[in-house]
Amino acid sequence: MANQLKPPPPDIVIGRLPLYLRALDLLAQEHKEVTSSYELGERLGISSAQIRKDLSHFGDFGKQGTGYQIDFLIGQLQHILKLNRHWPVVVIGAGHVGLALVNYKGFQDNGFDIVGIFDRDPEKIGQEINGVKVMPDSELVTTIQEYKVKLAMIATPAAAAQQSADIIIEAGVRAILSYAPITLVVPPEVHVQYIDPVSKLQHMTYYLEE
Amino acid sequence: MANQLKPPPPDIVIGRLPLYLRALDLLAQEHKEVTSSYELGERLGISSAQIRKDLSHFGDFGKQGTGYQIDFLIGQLQHILKLNRHWPVVVIGAGHVGLALVNYKGFQDNGFDIVGIFDRDPEKIGQEINGVKVMPDSELVTTIQEYKVKLAMIATPAAAAQQSADIIIEAGVRAILSYAPITLVVPPEVHVQYIDPVSKLQHMTYYLEE
């Protein structure tokens, strides 16, 4: 299956694999055992040809005409995305967004264990949310090192986000999901994704009739 | 400037315009008056050629060698994205995510006015968060019609999201930002964007060394 001459899959393809995984998980919950690129495509609003092409970057997961074994494909995608393990995650910022993140069941259900939430506001420190204690920023670096944390979610105000990023990258974080509405400057080995609901609304207003 | 023969700009270009707008807003806050595709590109991690190409879909906004007038370009982008007005928005679901949305200042700062948050849990109804009252689902349709709401954010559990979408689309909503981890089935005239932090984390674990 491995072919050393193949170019690495494009990042946009990697970004679709979690969507395939989510759709497959739902199919498995419906006690289905087999699916097709057509069925997946219908559910995701992606063409079946695109799905087959995306998956072909990683191997041959289905037989022509018989479709995909759902459990097998879930296992393969988890393996490719390195999800057959738990990942410790830290949350920076215990405001409304940070607290919503700590309260969101979906992280733990998918193997992302929030090991700490950090804030600089003394009034917030010591509070416990969903079993996770708010800790002072001064404990951020030791927590990242102790749990070998590679993933962080930044939920600070925009003005504090870059400084937080610098500190956690220095401590060993290599992937950041940022809710702060600024573009972070990071070294090339660090991956950043953004969640910005205002930009998503502004994208859609383009299409609205007034 | 208008050229009827031009094809419509690709959706991926539209999706980058809010990022340009955000970067320009920050430059304006720094009291800068002029910028360049190079400076914008540096701040956004997007090539200057890409930025010039994206903007060229909509007109000629800068002079070769003199760059862009920031205030002018902000005004143009706001006009293109239909942001030179306020948009009423409803939030469906008053759980942790819904409450974080109502508490987030960024919507109002950008002209998105949350006119109501809706839930089916009688214990939540009547609560007031950040000046917005939690209302029962039964008032959703009348609120959408009264305020001519075209935009909604869905923050319900996955199992309730499709039903909520059906109801609000029937009432007149034409753009949905969904926090529920399922793909919504909507008619072609309705735009949907998703916010799914788990998928974003899973995208990045691919690149992490274990």
Interface residues (C-beta under 8 A of the other chain):
Chain A: I14 G15 L17 P18 L19 L21 R22 A23 L26 R43 L44 G45 I80 L81 K82 L83 R85 W87 V89 H96 V97 L99 A100 L101 N103 Y104 G106 F107 N110 F112 K150 L151 M153 R174 A175 L177 P181 I182 T183 H191 Q193 I195 D196 P197 V198 S199 K200 L201 Q202 H203 M204 T205 Y206 Y207 L208 E209 E210
Chain B: I14 G15 L17 P18 L19 L21 R22 A23 L26 R43 L44 G45 I80 L81 K82 L83 R85 W87 V89 H96 V97 L99 A100 L101 N103 Y104 G106 F107 N110 F112 K150 L151 M153 R174 A175 L177 P181 I182 T183 H191 Q193 I195 D196 P197 V198 S199 K200 L201 Q202 H203 M204 T205 Y206 Y207 L208 E209 E210
